[in-house]
Amino acid sequence: MSRLPLEGMHVVEFGQIVAGPTAGLILADMGADVIKVEPPDAGTPSRPNNQRNGSFFYFNRNKRGIAANIATPEGREIALRLLSRADILIENMAPGTMDRLGLGYAQVREHNPRLVYCSIKGYLSGPYQSRPLMDEPGQMASGLAYMTGPPGQPLRAGASVVDIGAATYAVVGVLAALLERQTTGQGQHVTGGLFETALFYVGQHMSSAQLTGDTPVPMSVARTGAKGGRTAVYDLFNCKDGKQVFIGIVSDNQWRRACSVLGMEDLAADPGLQHNAGRNLQRPMLLTRIAQAVAARESHEVVDLLARADVTVAPVHTPLSVLEDPHVAAEGRTLPAQIGNVTGRLPPLPYESNAYRFSVRRHAPAEPGQHTGEVLLELGYTADELEALVHKGVVLGPGLPVRGEERH
């Protein structure tokens, strides 16, 4: 394998739940040495955000993990030693937490002025900057959930799109800061915002609403006629096997090809249906005819017919069934993953380069502090110092002494 683009970069992640760990995942997959710092009681009921659930094993591959209480003087010293050699810090703690711990940007830059300090917060600077926020309320506050759900029933997206998006945009800022550092020699503070990410997603609807002056209509509402401007056939259809497919006819040529393979030649010949505007006027009839044609066929048959005809079509999968999709099952489309005691497959970063390929160099740390001893010895701690930190409850990790054991 060719060299990954961020090999040699050192990252310290104080990440929890989704947003912070996603930023660490992106950098880790790109080759950086990411050290994830967790509290010693990670994984206990008092720390529900550090549970070893499915999300944890997805967002924390290719990282080393240590467990240290950074609220203690000794733990803060460990953090500062890590940061003294780091290129990037990632944190998504509640507003003000890092400052209270003595690890805020102004404090840390004194120890390492080249550090790129990446924060992910609920809101960027402004009236709400001190408010906490999560993914789902971020979707509600931005108008995203309004556009997703049926009228009167705002609905979050079926994935943590705001957390993941905020982390991704923050990493874009981090990479830009690293480029700038090559010129200035100085780091900077980059902050990603959950609310602003959701707002960015809704920007196209904000623009349309301001252009037309019309009240935005949720995307779940069928909008017909030229004023609605929707594609006449862009819908779900039920197949013979009880599964669904999504068909999107986005051009006049696709319309004619779809009619040909679905046995609707009479519709293809109708001059009133040659263009989308005319099809929109007869949308209920068209949906009925297509539904009848699709209902007589298995879902895989419908997908194959339309895909061969170069018509936009997609099967409706679940997060499990999609693993059996031929494209997902193809080499490189998923990576091996140890998910607790299950061996599975999970997606890599969603881009390709002709210079390198992604891989799993480390599975997510199965236990809190899995690499504590290894990392602290790298930082210059002696074995005796490490044992003393364990006995004071500052750090823990498998293979280390248990707090309270007799020292020999």
C-alpha positions in Angstrom: 0.0 0.0 0.0 1.2 3.5 -0.8 1.8 6.0 2.0 -1.4 7.5 3.5 -1.6 11.3 3.3 -1.5 12.0 7.0 1.1 9.4 8.1 3.4 11.0 10.7 0.7 13.3 12.0 -0.2 13.0 15.7 -3.7 13.6 16.8 -5.1 13.7 20.4 -8.9 13.2 20.5 -11.1 14.1 23.5 -14.1 12.9 21.6 -17.5 11.5 22.8 -20.6 10.1 21.2 -20.4 10.8 17.4 -19.1 14.2 16.3 -15.6 14.2 17.9 -15.0 10.5 17.2 -16.0 11.1 13.5 -13.4 13.8 13.1 -10.8 11.4 14.7 -11.9 8.6 12.4 -11.4 10.6 9.3 -7.9 11.6 10.3 -7.1 8.1 11.5 -8.3 6.5 8.3 -6.1 9.0 6.4 -3.1 7.7 8.3 -2.7 9.9 11.4 -1.8 8.4 14.7 -4.9 9.2 16.7 -4.9 8.7 20.4 -8.3 8.7 22.0 -8.4 9.9 25.6 -11.3 8.5 27.7 -12.0 8.9 31.4 -11.1 5.9 33.6 -14.8 5.1 34.2 -15.6 4.9 30.5 -18.0 2.2 29.7 -19.8 2.4 33.1 -23.4 3.4 33.6 -22.2 6.8 34.8 -20.6 7.4 31.3 -23.3 6.4 28.9 -21.5 8.3 26.1 -18.6 5.9 26.2 -20.4 2.6 25.9 -18.9 -0.1 23.7 -21.9 -0.2 21.4 -22.1 -0.5 17.6 -21.5 3.2 17.0 -18.3 3.1 19.1 -16.8 0.3 17.1 -17.6 2.1 13.9 -16.3 5.6 14.8 -13.2 4.6 16.6 -11.3 2.2 14.3 -7.6 3.0 13.5 -7.1 4.7 16.9 -5.2 3.9 20.0 -7.0 4.4 23.3 -5.9 5.6 26.7 -7.9 6.1 29.9 -6.8 9.1 32.0 -8.6 11.4 34.4 -7.6 14.8 32.9 -9.5 16.6 35.7 -6.6 15.7 38.0 -3.2 17.5 37.9 -1.5 14.3 36.9 -4.0 13.7 34.2 -3.7 17.2 32.8 0.1 16.6 32.7 -0.5 13.5 30.6 -2.7 15.5 28.3 -0.1 18.3 28.0 2.7 15.8 27.2 0.5 14.3 24.5 -0.3 17.7 23.1 3.3 18.9 23.2 4.1 16.5 20.3 0.6 16.7 18.6 -0.3 18.3 15.3 -4.1 18.3 16.0 -6.4 18.2 19.0 -10.0 17.2 18.6 -12.6 17.9 21.3 -16.4 18.1 21.4 -16.9 18.7 25.1 -19.7 20.9 26.4 -18.9 24.7 26.0 -16.3 25.8 28.5 -15.3 22.3 29.7 -11.8 22.3 28.1 -11.1 25.8 29.6 -12.1 24.6 33.0 -9.8 21.6 32.6 -6.9 23.9 31.8 -6.8 22.5 28.2 -8.5 25.4 26.3 -6.9 26.7 23.2 -5.4 29.8 24.8 -3.8 27.5 27.5 -2.6 24.8 25.2 -1.1 27.0 22.5 1.5 28.2 25.0 2.8 24.6 25.1 2.5 24.0 21.4 2.0 27.0 19.1 1.9 24.8 16.0 -1.1 22.8 17.3 -4.3 22.9 15.2 -7.0 22.9 17.8 -10.3 21.5 16.5 -13.5 22.0 18.5 -17.0 20.8 17.5 -19.8 22.6 19.3 -23.5 23.0 19.1 -23.3 26.6 17.8 -20.7 28.8 16.3 -20.0 32.3 17.6 -23.2 34.3 18.2 -26.0 34.6 20.7 -26.3 30.8 21.2 -22.6 30.0 21.3 -22.7 28.8 25.0 -25.8 26.6 24.5 -25.4 22.8 24.2 -26.9 21.1 21.2 -27.2 17.6 19.9 -27.9 16.1 16.4 -31.7 15.8 16.5 -32.5 19.1 18.1 -30.1 20.6 15.6 -32.2 19.2 12.8 -35.3 20.6 14.4 -33.9 24.1 15.0 -32.5 24.5 11.4 -35.6 23.5 9.5 -34.1 20.2 8.3 -36.5 18.0 10.3 -39.4 20.2 8.9 -38.3 19.4 5.4 -37.9 15.7 6.1 -41.1 14.8 8.0 -44.8 15.0 6.9 -46.6 18.2 7.6 -46.9 18.8 11.3 -44.5 16.0 12.1 -40.9 17.1 11.8 -38.7 14.1 11.6 -34.9 13.6 12.0 -32.9 11.9 9.3 -32.2 8.2 9.9 -28.5 8.8 10.6 -26.5 11.3 12.6 -26.0 13.5 9.6 -25.5 16.7 11.6 -22.8 15.2 13.9 -21.0 13.5 11.0 -21.3 16.5 8.8 -20.1 19.0 11.4 -17.1 16.7 12.0 -16.4 16.5 8.3 -16.5 20.2 7.7 -14.4 20.8 10.8 -11.8 18.4 9.3 -11.8 20.4 6.1 -10.9 23.4 8.2 -8.2 21.4 10.0 -6.6 20.4 6.7 -6.7 24.0 5.5 -5.0 25.0 8.8 -2.3 22.4 8.3 -1.6 23.9 4.8 -1.5 27.4 6.3 0.9 26.2 9.0 3.4 25.3 6.3 3.7 29.0 5.6 3.2 30.6 9.0 4.5 27.9 11.3 1.5 28.6 13.6 -1.5 26.6 14.4 -5.0 27.9 14.8 -8.4 27.2 16.4 -10.9 25.6 14.0 -14.5 25.2 15.3 -17.3 23.2 13.6 -20.9 23.9 14.5 -23.8 21.4 14.6 -26.5 24.0 14.0 -24.6 25.7 11.2 -24.0 22.3 9.5 -27.7 21.6 9.6 -28.4 25.1 8.3 -25.9 24.6 5.5 -27.9 21.5 4.5 -31.2 23.5 4.4 -29.6 26.3 2.4 -31.1 25.2 -0.9 -34.6 25.3 0.6 -33.9 28.7 2.2 -32.8 30.0 -1.2 -35.8 28.7 -3.0 -38.2 30.1 -0.4 -36.7 33.5 -0.6 -36.6 33.4 -4.4 -40.3 32.4 -4.8 -41.8 33.9 -1.6 -43.6 30.6 -1.1 -43.9 28.8 2.3 -41.5 25.8 2.1 -43.4 22.5 1.7 -41.9 19.4 3.3 -40.3 17.0 0.8 -42.7 14.3 1.8 -45.6 16.2 0.3 -46.4 15.3 -3.3 -46.2 18.6 -5.2 -47.8 18.5 -8.7 -48.1 20.9 -11.6 -45.6 23.2 -13.2 -45.5 25.5 -10.2 -44.4 22.7 -7.9 -41.6 22.0 -10.3 -41.2 18.4 -9.1 -40.1 15.5 -11.2 -43.4 13.7 -12.2 -42.0 10.2 -11.4 -39.7 10.2 -8.4 -41.4 7.8 -6.0 -41.4 4.5 -4.2 -43.2 1.5 -5.7 -44.1 -1.9 -4.3 -42.9 -5.1 -5.9 -44.2 -8.6 -6.2 -41.8 -9.9 -3.5 -43.1 -7.3 -0.9 -40.0 -5.2 -1.3 -39.9 -1.6 -2.6 -37.9 0.2 -5.3 -37.4 3.9 -5.9 -37.8 5.0 -9.5 -36.7 8.5 -10.6 -37.4 9.5 -14.2 -35.3 12.6 -14.6 -35.3 13.1 -18.4 -37.5 12.6 -21.4 -35.1 10.0 -22.7 -35.3 8.1 -19.4 -39.1 8.3 -19.7 -39.2 6.6 -23.1 -36.7 3.9 -22.0 -38.7 3.2 -18.9 -41.9 2.9 -20.8 -40.2 0.4 -23.2 -38.9 -2.0 -20.5 -42.0 -1.8 -18.4 -44.4 -2.5 -21.2 -46.0 0.9 -21.3 -45.3 1.7 -25.0 -48.7 3.4 -25.3 -47.6 6.0 -22.8 -44.4 6.6 -24.6 -46.3 7.4 -27.7 -48.7 9.9 -26.0 -47.6 13.4 -27.2 -49.0 14.9 -23.9 -46.4 12.9 -21.9 -43.3 13.7 -23.9 -42.1 16.2 -21.3 -42.1 16.5 -17.5 -44.6 19.3 -17.4 -47.2 17.2 -19.3 -46.4 14.1 -17.2 -46.8 16.2 -14.0 -50.4 17.0 -15.1 -51.2 13.3 -15.4 -49.1 12.2 -12.4 -51.8 10.1 -10.6 -52.5 8.1 -13.7 -48.8 7.6 -14.4 -48.1 6.4 -10.9 -50.9 3.9 -11.1 -49.6 2.5 -14.4 -46.1 2.2 -13.1 -47.3 0.7 -9.9 -49.1 -2.0 -11.8 -46.1 -2.8 -14.0 -43.8 -3.0 -11.0 -46.2 -5.0 -8.8 -46.0 -7.9 -11.3 -42.3 -8.2 -11.0 -39.7 -9.1 -8.3 -37.7 -6.1 -6.9 -34.4 -7.4 -8.4 -36.0 -7.8 -11.8 -37.3 -4.2 -11.7 -33.9 -2.8 -10.7 -32.1 -4.9 -13.3 -34.5 -3.9 -16.1 -34.4 -0.2 -15.4 -30.7 0.0 -14.6 -29.9 -1.7 -17.9 -32.1 0.9 -19.6 -30.1 3.6 -17.9 -33.1 4.8 -15.8 -32.5 6.0 -12.2 -33.6 3.2 -9.9 -32.6 2.0 -6.4 -33.7 -0.9 -4.2 -34.8 0.0 -0.7 -32.4 -1.6 1.8 -32.1 -1.8 5.5 -28.7 -1.4 7.2 -28.4 -5.2 7.2 -29.7 -6.0 3.7 -27.4 -3.4 2.1 -24.4 -5.5 3.1 -25.6 -8.1 0.5 -25.9 -5.6 -2.3 -23.5 -6.6 -5.0 -21.9 -3.1 -5.1 -21.4 -3.1 -1.3 -20.1 -6.6 -1.3 -17.5 -5.8 -4.0 -13.9 -5.5 -3.0 -13.0 -2.2 -1.3 -16.6 -1.1 -0.6 -16.4 -2.2 3.0 -13.6 -2.8 5.5 -13.3 -5.7 8.0 -14.4 -4.7 11.5 -14.3 -6.2 14.9 -17.6 -5.1 16.4 -17.5 -6.3 20.0 -17.3 -10.1 19.6 -18.7 -10.0 16.1 -16.6 -9.9 12.9 -18.3 -7.7 10.4 -17.9 -5.1 7.6 -18.3 -1.4 7.8 -17.9 1.5 5.3 -14.6 3.2 4.6 -14.3 7.0 4.0 -16.5 7.8 0.9 -13.8 8.8 -1.5 -11.1 7.1 -3.6 -7.6 8.1 -4.5 -5.4 6.6 -7.2 -2.4 7.0 -4.8 -3.5 5.0 -1.8 -6.3 2.8 -0.4 -7.9 2.7 3.0 -7.5 -0.1 5.4 -8.1 -1.1 9.0 -4.8 -0.8 10.8 -6.3 -1.1 14.2 -9.8 -2.2 15.3 -11.5 0.2 17.8 -10.2 -0.2 21.3 -12.2 -3.0 22.8 -11.6 -1.8 26.4 -11.1 1.6 27.9 -7.3 2.3 28.2 -6.3 -0.5 25.9 -3.1 1.4 24.9 -2.5 3.4 28.1 0.7 1.7 29.1 2.1 1.8 25.5 1.4 5.5 25.0 2.6 6.7 28.4 5.9 4.8 28.0 6.2 6.6 24.7 5.7 9.9 26.5 8.7 9.2 28.8 6.9 7.9 31.9 8.8 5.2 33.7 7.2 1.9 34.7 7.2 3.1 38.4 5.6 6.4 37.5 3.0 4.5 35.5 2.2 2.2 38.4 1.9 5.2 40.7 -0.6 6.8 38.3 -2.6 3.6 38.3 -2.7 3.4 42.1 -3.9 7.0 42.4 -6.7 6.2 40.0 -5.4 8.6 37.3 -5.1 6.0 34.6 -6.2 2.5 33.8 -5.8 -0.1 31.1 -5.7 -3.8 30.6 -2.4 -5.4 31.7 -1.7 -2.5 34.2 -2.0 -3.0 37.9 -5.4 -2.7 39.4 -5.9 0.3 41.8 -5.5 -0.8 45.4 -3.3 -3.8 44.7 -0.2 -4.1 46.9 2.9 -2.7 45.3 5.9 -5.0 45.2 
